[in-house]
Amino acid sequence: MKKCLVNFCLIGIVLVSIISFSSTQAKAAIEPGNEIKFNIKSELFSESDISKVFQAIKKDEVKVYFFDTPNKDFLKEDYIHRLRVYKGSNKMDITYKKRFLNTPLDEAIAITESHGFTGAESNYKFEMDIKGDNRTFTISRKESLKNTSKVSYDDVDTNAAQKLILENVPKKILNWDSEAWYKNTLSQAVVYGPAKATTYIGSFAGYEADIEIWQYQGEIMVELSTKEEDALKAAVIEKEWHDRLETAGYLSDDQRGKTAFVMDK
């Protein structure tokens, strides 16, 4: 009888272990969220129009800087380094991003896994960036920092900012190609920007929405976006938003991303 009980307990332990392992494996799989984005006509949307149409409230005023070499060597290898500095605050953040342009999702995920990612990394964000005809898988990590005497809303010293980027770079980004290549490329970086961005939070067609007005070198871009974890729901939102924006005459012909808006000038 005791032997049977022992065997039963062992079987139970094994089953629990298998279930636990399977659960961990499923949880660790890379399943990107989705961010749906549309540029809307800047000439139609002043602050009061945004408040009215999207029931939006103002959130932040930000200066946004991108760091790359004059030849855009980082961007050629699909790295993006973005610094945001907030008005009326002592906070700033650096976003490190790897993107996979023109790469099927399964292939992009396979490459990501080959670099040691499992999907269980809570401090990284895995996302499909959906805008216009583009479907781009991205990996990003944001480091929140406090302003310094050399990096603030009023002024950003390029060398000081480069130092912060290097000091806070995640190891998996630093070593994606090679640490030597990364450090050498960063040492040659210049500033693209700043763009001035005003952010709002509101809603559109029943979904929470973020609205950002970017101004840079005399041009204005207004982006409407929302996030959705489920890919099928994201597709529904994308179609509904596209149709509504087009019908209302809000949809811009220019569907560039914010990085291109600044760095392509």
Residue frames relative to the residue before (quaternion, step in Angstrom):
aa qw qx qy qz dx dy dz
M 1.0000 0.0000 0.0000 0.0000 0.00 0.00 0.00
K 0.6566 0.5081 -0.3008 0.4694 3.54 0.98 -0.98
K 0.6308 0.5448 -0.3273 0.4452 3.56 1.05 -0.85
C 0.6470 0.5202 -0.3136 0.4610 3.56 1.01 -0.84
L 0.6511 0.5187 -0.3119 0.4581 3.54 1.00 -0.87
V 0.6363 0.5266 -0.3177 0.4657 3.55 1.02 -0.86
N 0.6597 0.5091 -0.3013 0.4635 3.57 0.94 -0.93
F 0.6417 0.5313 -0.3149 0.4546 3.54 1.03 -0.89
C 0.6546 0.5143 -0.3027 0.4640 3.56 0.99 -0.91
L 0.6453 0.5265 -0.3171 0.4537 3.58 1.00 -0.86
I 0.6377 0.5210 -0.3192 0.4691 3.54 1.02 -0.88
G 0.6430 0.5341 -0.3118 0.4517 3.57 1.01 -0.86
I 0.6491 0.5160 -0.3108 0.4646 3.56 0.98 -0.90
V 0.6497 0.5199 -0.3120 0.4585 3.58 0.96 -0.89
L 0.6676 0.5052 -0.3037 0.4548 3.57 0.93 -0.93
V 0.6404 0.5168 -0.3214 0.4685 3.56 0.98 -0.84
S 0.6456 0.5266 -0.3125 0.4564 3.57 1.01 -0.87
I 0.6540 0.5137 -0.3078 0.4622 3.57 0.97 -0.90
I 0.6622 0.5050 -0.3016 0.4642 3.56 0.93 -0.95
S 0.6527 0.5186 -0.3016 0.4627 3.53 0.99 -0.93
F 0.6570 0.5105 -0.3020 0.4653 3.57 0.97 -0.91
S 0.6574 0.5120 -0.3071 0.4597 3.56 0.95 -0.92
S 0.6429 0.5282 -0.3155 0.4562 3.54 1.03 -0.86
T 0.6487 0.5159 -0.3051 0.4691 3.55 1.01 -0.88
Q 0.6477 0.5244 -0.3139 0.4550 3.56 0.97 -0.89
A 0.6700 0.4995 -0.3031 0.4580 3.55 0.93 -0.94
K 0.6591 0.5182 -0.2960 0.4576 3.54 1.04 -0.89
A 0.6906 0.5041 -0.2734 0.4406 3.55 1.07 -0.78
A 0.5106 0.6552 -0.4317 0.3518 3.59 1.19 -0.38
I 0.4582 -0.6805 0.4966 0.2836 3.58 -1.03 0.80
E 0.0817 0.7726 -0.6188 0.1160 3.54 -0.48 1.26
P 0.2389 -0.8267 0.4897 0.1402 3.59 -0.01 1.24
G 0.4250 -0.6295 0.5794 0.2956 3.48 -1.28 0.52
N 0.3812 -0.7198 0.5361 0.2218 3.56 -1.27 -0.04
E 0.0718 -0.7611 0.6412 0.0664 3.55 -1.06 0.77
I 0.1922 -0.7888 0.5802 0.0646 3.53 -0.62 1.25
K 0.0195 -0.8264 0.5604 -0.0511 3.59 -0.71 1.08
F 0.0090 0.7673 -0.6412 -0.0048 3.52 -1.16 0.70
N 0.3104 -0.6941 0.6076 0.2296 3.56 -1.07 0.71
I 0.1516 -0.7815 0.6007 0.0737 3.53 -0.93 0.94
K 0.6682 -0.5496 0.3264 0.3807 3.56 -1.18 0.58
S 0.4059 -0.7556 0.4655 0.2181 3.53 -0.51 1.24
E 0.6397 0.5564 -0.3324 0.4131 3.58 1.05 -0.70
L 0.6756 0.4913 -0.2875 0.4687 3.59 1.25 -0.35
F 0.7850 0.3787 -0.1521 0.4661 3.57 1.18 -0.47
S 0.0529 -0.7446 0.6640 -0.0438 3.48 -0.25 1.40
E 0.7222 -0.4179 0.2995 0.4626 3.59 -1.28 0.06
S 0.6693 0.4967 -0.3151 0.4538 3.60 0.91 -0.83
D 0.6324 0.5268 -0.3331 0.4600 3.60 1.07 -0.72
I 0.6378 0.5223 -0.3231 0.4648 3.58 1.00 -0.83
S 0.6437 0.5257 -0.3168 0.4570 3.57 0.96 -0.87
K 0.7018 0.4794 -0.2655 0.4551 3.56 0.98 -0.90
V 0.7340 0.4473 -0.2486 0.4465 3.59 0.71 -1.09
F 0.8061 0.2775 -0.1184 0.5091 3.58 0.94 -0.91
Q 0.3818 -0.7319 0.4768 0.3020 3.60 1.30 0.21
A 0.3253 0.8066 -0.4263 0.2485 3.53 1.09 0.82
I 0.2023 -0.7379 0.6279 0.1425 3.51 -1.28 0.52
K 0.5410 -0.6345 0.4522 0.3166 3.54 -1.11 0.76
K 0.2331 -0.7943 0.5526 0.0972 3.54 -0.96 0.94
D 0.8163 -0.1385 0.1528 0.5395 3.60 0.45 -1.19
E 0.2195 -0.6768 0.6707 0.2098 3.48 -1.43 0.29
V 0.0356 -0.8324 0.5472 -0.0806 3.54 -0.68 1.18
K 0.2142 -0.6974 0.6552 0.1964 3.54 -1.28 0.48
V 0.1596 -0.8114 0.5616 0.0290 3.54 -0.83 1.07
Y 0.0721 -0.7927 0.6051 -0.0135 3.55 -0.86 1.11
F 0.1626 -0.7437 0.6374 0.1188 3.55 -1.18 0.68
F 0.2028 -0.7863 0.5761 0.0937 3.57 -1.06 0.78
D 0.2498 0.7310 -0.5985 0.2120 3.54 -0.77 1.13
T 0.6023 -0.5459 0.4209 0.4025 3.57 -1.25 0.17
P 0.6654 -0.4828 0.3596 0.4413 3.63 -1.19 0.23
N 0.7094 0.4202 -0.2548 0.5053 3.60 1.13 -0.58
K 0.4107 -0.7418 0.4349 0.3032 3.58 1.36 0.10
D 0.1044 0.8426 -0.5175 0.1067 3.56 0.94 0.96
F 0.6207 0.5196 -0.3490 0.4722 3.58 1.05 -0.64
L 0.6853 0.4957 -0.2958 0.4441 3.57 0.81 -0.99
K 0.6063 0.5612 -0.3518 0.4401 3.59 1.09 -0.69
E 0.7299 0.3587 -0.2112 0.5422 3.56 1.18 -0.59
D 0.5221 -0.6983 0.3590 0.3330 3.56 1.34 0.41
Y 0.4259 0.6140 -0.5286 0.4027 3.54 0.95 0.99
I 0.0489 -0.7689 0.6361 0.0437 3.57 -1.11 0.70
H 0.0825 -0.7640 0.6391 0.0323 3.56 -1.00 0.94
R 0.0201 0.8191 -0.5689 0.0713 3.56 -0.53 1.19
L 0.1452 -0.7689 0.6199 0.0584 3.54 -0.93 1.01
R 0.0684 -0.7737 0.6293 0.0264 3.55 -0.90 0.99
V 0.0642 -0.7812 0.6209 0.0069 3.56 -0.89 1.02
Y 0.2973 -0.8183 0.4810 0.1024 3.56 -0.69 1.17
K 0.4575 -0.6859 0.5008 0.2635 3.56 -0.97 0.90
G 0.8372 0.1856 -0.1442 0.4938 3.55 -1.06 0.80
S 0.6876 0.4014 -0.2652 0.5438 3.55 1.22 0.49
N 0.4049 -0.6949 0.5249 0.2787 3.55 -1.22 0.36
K 0.5557 0.6308 -0.3818 0.3839 3.58 1.24 0.27
M 0.0163 0.7385 -0.6738 -0.0196 3.48 -1.36 0.48
D 0.1139 -0.7879 0.5935 0.1182 3.57 -1.23 0.17
I 0.2536 -0.7273 0.6211 0.1445 3.51 -1.26 0.66
T 0.1308 -0.7801 0.6082 0.0669 3.57 -0.83 1.00
Y 0.1619 -0.7498 0.6382 0.0663 3.53 -0.95 1.05
K 0.0271 0.8292 -0.5545 0.0646 3.57 -0.68 1.06
K 0.1145 -0.7178 0.6805 0.0924 3.51 -1.24 0.74
R 0.0578 -0.8063 0.5883 0.0199 3.56 -0.84 0.94
F 0.2836 -0.7523 0.5764 0.1462 3.54 -1.25 0.45
L 0.1202 -0.8186 0.5607 0.0334 3.55 0.11 1.32
N 0.8611 0.0662 -0.0589 0.5007 3.56 -1.08 0.80
T 0.5318 0.5955 -0.4166 0.4349 3.58 1.07 0.80
P 0.4647 -0.6694 0.4940 0.3032 3.62 -0.75 0.97
L 0.6223 -0.5991 0.3550 0.3575 3.57 -1.02 0.83
D 0.6744 0.4958 -0.3212 0.4429 3.62 0.82 -0.91
E 0.6439 0.5081 -0.3194 0.4746 3.59 1.06 -0.72
A 0.6467 0.5214 -0.3158 0.4584 3.58 0.97 -0.85
I 0.6607 0.4947 -0.3048 0.4752 3.58 0.98 -0.84
A 0.6270 0.5331 -0.3380 0.4565 3.61 0.99 -0.77
I 0.6470 0.5014 -0.3148 0.4805 3.59 0.99 -0.81
T 0.6420 0.5338 -0.3131 0.4526 3.56 0.98 -0.88
E 0.6669 0.4937 -0.2961 0.4731 3.58 0.94 -0.88
S 0.6320 0.5371 -0.3359 0.4463 3.59 1.06 -0.67
H 0.6727 0.4504 -0.2863 0.5125 3.57 1.29 -0.30
G 0.6885 -0.5438 0.2654 0.3998 3.56 1.19 0.49
F 0.5158 0.6240 -0.4352 0.3941 3.59 1.21 0.14
T 0.1914 -0.7945 0.5689 0.0916 3.56 -1.09 0.77
G 0.5283 -0.5983 0.4297 0.4222 3.57 1.19 -0.52
A 0.6244 0.5474 -0.3319 0.4474 3.58 1.26 -0.27
E 0.4853 0.6773 -0.4312 0.3461 3.59 1.28 -0.07
S 0.2806 -0.8074 0.4987 0.1439 3.57 -0.27 1.27
N 0.6976 0.4764 -0.2795 0.4564 3.59 1.14 -0.50
Y 0.6425 0.4376 -0.3338 0.5332 3.58 1.30 0.24
K 0.2495 -0.7427 0.5985 0.1670 3.56 -1.22 0.52
F 0.1497 -0.7630 0.6255 0.0652 3.56 -0.89 1.01
E 0.1177 0.8346 -0.5137 0.1601 3.57 -0.53 1.13
M 0.3252 -0.6729 0.6229 0.2311 3.51 -1.30 0.54
D 0.2218 -0.7624 0.5997 0.0994 3.54 -0.72 1.15
I 0.0643 -0.8299 0.5531 -0.0343 3.56 -0.39 1.28
K 0.2658 0.7525 -0.5598 0.2231 3.57 -0.48 1.21
G 0.8165 0.0182 -0.0541 0.5745 3.56 -0.66 1.08
D 0.7835 -0.2647 0.2231 0.5160 3.56 -0.83 -1.01
N 0.5852 0.6193 -0.3565 0.3833 3.60 1.26 -0.11
R 0.0466 -0.7395 0.6715 0.0073 3.52 -1.13 0.88
T 0.0770 0.8441 -0.5172 0.1188 3.56 -0.06 1.29
F 0.3119 -0.7323 0.5785 0.1780 3.57 -0.76 1.08
T 0.0218 -0.8121 0.5827 -0.0222 3.57 -0.87 0.95
I 0.1767 -0.7124 0.6652 0.1367 3.52 -1.32 0.55
S 0.0932 0.8150 -0.5683 0.0645 3.59 -0.76 0.91
R 0.0891 -0.7581 0.6432 0.0603 3.49 -1.30 0.47
K 0.1784 -0.7930 0.5780 0.0720 3.56 -0.90 0.99
E 0.1509 -0.7674 0.6196 0.0666 3.52 -0.93 1.00
S 0.2119 -0.7836 0.5755 0.0994 3.58 -0.66 1.14
L 0.0178 -0.8131 0.5784 -0.0633 3.55 -0.77 1.12
K 0.4619 -0.6346 0.5287 0.3232 3.54 -1.35 0.11
N 0.5987 -0.5697 0.4313 0.3618 3.53 -1.19 0.65
T 0.2104 -0.7450 0.6156 0.1473 3.54 -1.25 0.46
S 0.6980 -0.4474 0.3314 0.4503 3.58 -1.26 0.03
K 0.7503 0.3849 -0.2061 0.4964 3.58 1.18 -0.55
V 0.7448 0.2542 -0.1835 0.5890 3.59 1.26 -0.15
S 0.2781 0.7413 -0.5542 0.2570 3.56 -0.28 1.32
Y 0.7171 -0.4255 0.3083 0.4579 3.58 -1.27 0.04
D 0.7009 0.4892 -0.2689 0.4440 3.57 1.00 -0.84
D 0.8196 -0.0179 0.0492 0.5705 3.59 1.05 -0.64
V 0.0884 -0.7771 0.6216 0.0437 3.56 -1.07 0.81
D 0.2445 -0.7510 0.6005 0.1244 3.54 -0.72 1.14
T 0.4854 -0.7130 0.4227 0.2780 3.58 -0.61 1.17
N 0.6798 0.4941 -0.3025 0.4497 3.60 0.84 -0.91
A 0.6504 0.5061 -0.3149 0.4708 3.58 1.00 -0.81
A 0.6531 0.5083 -0.3126 0.4662 3.59 1.00 -0.80
Q 0.6234 0.5321 -0.3364 0.4637 3.59 1.02 -0.80
K 0.6388 0.5332 -0.3183 0.4543 3.56 0.99 -0.85
L 0.6540 0.5037 -0.3082 0.4729 3.59 0.99 -0.83
I 0.6229 0.5382 -0.3358 0.4577 3.57 1.01 -0.81
L 0.6910 0.4726 -0.2800 0.4698 3.59 0.90 -0.91
E 0.6635 0.5258 -0.3087 0.4336 3.59 0.94 -0.87
N 0.7796 0.3464 -0.1631 0.4957 3.57 1.07 -0.70
V 0.4085 0.7293 -0.4755 0.2741 3.61 1.23 0.03
P 0.4478 -0.6774 0.5067 0.2895 3.63 -0.87 0.88
K 0.5905 -0.6152 0.3899 0.3476 3.58 -0.98 0.82
K 0.6646 0.5169 -0.3208 0.4339 3.58 0.98 -0.76
I 0.6289 0.4758 -0.3308 0.5183 3.57 1.23 -0.39
L 0.6321 0.5534 -0.3185 0.4391 3.56 0.95 -0.92
N 0.7887 0.3276 -0.1448 0.4996 3.57 0.95 -0.92
W 0.3277 0.7677 -0.5057 0.2181 3.62 1.22 0.17
D 0.7518 0.2003 -0.1331 0.6140 3.58 0.93 -0.88
S 0.6632 -0.4055 0.2607 0.5725 3.57 0.63 -1.14
E 0.5898 -0.5903 0.4178 0.3593 3.55 -1.11 0.67
A 0.6412 0.5341 -0.3263 0.4440 3.59 0.99 -0.84
W 0.6563 0.5016 -0.3080 0.4720 3.59 0.94 -0.91
Y 0.6578 0.5241 -0.3157 0.4393 3.57 0.88 -0.94
K 0.6946 0.4778 -0.2815 0.4582 3.58 0.79 -1.02
N 0.6505 0.5144 -0.3153 0.4613 3.58 0.97 -0.83
T 0.6658 0.4942 -0.3015 0.4708 3.59 0.96 -0.86
L 0.6603 0.5089 -0.3122 0.4556 3.58 0.93 -0.87
S 0.6234 0.5603 -0.3428 0.4243 3.59 1.04 -0.73
Q 0.7053 0.4400 -0.2521 0.4954 3.60 1.22 -0.47
A 0.4387 0.7447 -0.4255 0.2681 3.57 1.30 -0.05
V 0.1610 -0.7345 0.6520 0.0973 3.50 -1.28 0.65
V 0.5420 -0.6213 0.4567 0.3342 3.56 -1.29 0.18
Y 0.1226 -0.7166 0.6807 0.0896 3.54 -1.15 0.79
G 0.6857 0.3962 -0.3161 0.5224 3.56 -0.48 1.19
P 0.5663 0.0708 -0.7095 -0.4135 1.45 -2.36 -0.74
A 0.3335 -0.6472 0.6339 0.2607 3.48 -1.32 0.47
K 0.3118 -0.7151 0.5849 0.2220 3.56 -1.12 0.62
A 0.0496 -0.8136 0.5791 -0.0166 3.56 -0.73 1.07
T 0.1238 -0.7452 0.6507 0.0771 3.53 -1.09 0.85
T 0.1593 -0.8210 0.5461 0.0491 3.57 -0.69 1.10
Y 0.1101 -0.7728 0.6243 0.0298 3.52 -1.19 0.76
I 0.1830 -0.7388 0.6278 0.1630 3.54 -1.29 0.34
G 0.1432 0.7902 -0.5782 0.1442 3.55 -0.84 1.02
S 0.4274 -0.6733 0.5152 0.3140 3.58 -1.01 -0.80
F 0.0387 -0.7758 0.6292 0.0262 3.53 -1.27 0.47
A 0.8498 -0.0128 -0.0425 0.5252 3.56 -0.85 1.06
G 0.7366 -0.4491 0.2300 0.4503 3.56 1.01 0.82
Y 0.6727 0.4522 -0.2949 0.5060 3.59 1.27 0.09
E 0.5520 -0.5960 0.4642 0.3529 3.56 -1.09 0.71
A 0.0697 -0.8209 0.5667 -0.0096 3.56 -0.93 0.90
D 0.2343 -0.7108 0.6429 0.1626 3.50 -1.24 0.66
I 0.0888 -0.7755 0.6235 0.0429 3.55 -1.01 0.83
E 0.0357 -0.7967 0.6033 -0.0092 3.57 -0.88 0.97
I 0.1630 -0.7490 0.6351 0.0953 3.56 -0.97 0.94
W 0.0853 -0.7984 0.5960 0.0093 3.57 -0.60 1.19
Q 0.0727 -0.7787 0.6228 0.0219 3.56 -1.01 0.91
Y 0.1842 0.7785 -0.5793 0.1562 3.55 -0.82 1.03
Q 0.8600 -0.0812 -0.0006 0.5038 3.53 -0.87 1.11
G 0.7722 -0.4013 0.1812 0.4582 3.53 0.82 1.08
E 0.6555 0.4747 -0.3182 0.4938 3.60 1.26 -0.04
I 0.1905 -0.7649 0.6053 0.1103 3.54 -1.23 0.54
M 0.0525 -0.7664 0.6399 0.0203 3.55 -1.04 0.86
V 0.1061 -0.7767 0.6186 0.0527 3.56 -0.96 0.90
E 0.0738 -0.8157 0.5737 -0.0045 3.56 -0.66 1.14
L 0.1775 -0.7462 0.6375 0.0725 3.51 -1.06 0.96
S 0.1002 0.8244 -0.5488 0.0958 3.61 -0.74 0.95
T 0.0315 -0.7639 0.6425 0.0514 3.51 -1.36 0.30
K 0.3323 -0.7352 0.5575 0.1955 3.56 -1.24 0.44
E 0.0359 0.7800 -0.6228 0.0483 3.56 -1.12 0.79
E 0.4175 -0.7357 0.4783 0.2362 3.57 -0.70 1.08
D 0.7249 0.4432 -0.2430 0.4680 3.58 0.90 -0.93
A 0.4555 -0.7257 0.4482 0.2549 3.59 -0.66 1.11
L 0.6520 0.5166 -0.3249 0.4500 3.60 0.98 -0.78
K 0.6503 0.4945 -0.3086 0.4871 3.58 1.00 -0.83
A 0.6152 0.5548 -0.3430 0.4428 3.57 1.04 -0.78
A 0.6475 0.5191 -0.3154 0.4601 3.59 0.99 -0.83
V 0.6325 0.5252 -0.3222 0.4694 3.58 1.06 -0.77
I 0.6608 0.5020 -0.3011 0.4697 3.57 0.93 -0.94
E 0.6375 0.5435 -0.3302 0.4349 3.57 0.91 -0.91
K 0.6894 0.4722 -0.2870 0.4683 3.59 0.86 -0.94
E 0.6645 0.5074 -0.3125 0.4509 3.56 0.90 -0.92
W 0.6669 0.4902 -0.3069 0.4699 3.59 0.91 -0.86
H 0.6372 0.5337 -0.3322 0.4458 3.58 0.91 -0.88
D 0.6897 0.4904 -0.2859 0.4496 3.56 0.82 -1.02
R 0.6773 0.4917 -0.2947 0.4612 3.58 0.93 -0.88
L 0.6629 0.5020 -0.3061 0.4635 3.56 0.93 -0.87
E 0.6546 0.5097 -0.3065 0.4667 3.58 0.99 -0.84
T 0.6606 0.5136 -0.3029 0.4561 3.58 0.91 -0.92
A 0.7010 0.4613 -0.2590 0.4783 3.57 1.01 -0.84
G 0.4552 -0.6958 0.4439 0.3340 3.59 1.24 -0.27
Y 0.4570 0.7082 -0.4218 0.3342 3.57 1.26 0.44
L 0.6076 0.6241 -0.3504 0.3443 3.59 1.08 -0.68
S 0.3450 -0.7461 0.5365 0.1907 3.57 -0.85 1.03
D 0.4964 -0.6283 0.5043 0.3233 3.57 -1.18 0.56
D 0.6717 0.4708 -0.2724 0.5030 3.57 1.23 -0.55
Q 0.0095 0.8183 -0.5723 0.0525 3.57 -0.39 1.24
R 0.1865 0.7862 -0.5565 0.1935 3.58 0.98 0.87
G 0.4812 -0.6165 0.5307 0.3266 3.51 -1.31 0.38
K 0.6528 -0.5314 0.3652 0.3976 3.57 -1.26 0.35
T 0.5993 0.5553 -0.3618 0.4489 3.60 1.08 -0.67
A 0.6766 0.4830 -0.2838 0.4778 3.58 0.89 -0.95
F 0.5917 0.5912 -0.3587 0.4144 3.59 1.04 -0.77
V 0.7384 0.3746 -0.2115 0.5193 3.58 1.03 -0.80
M 0.7791 0.4195 -0.2149 0.4133 3.59 0.66 -1.08
D 0.6452 0.5388 -0.3325 0.4276 3.61 1.15 -0.40
K 0.5410 0.6176 -0.4132 0.3939 3.60 1.22 -0.04
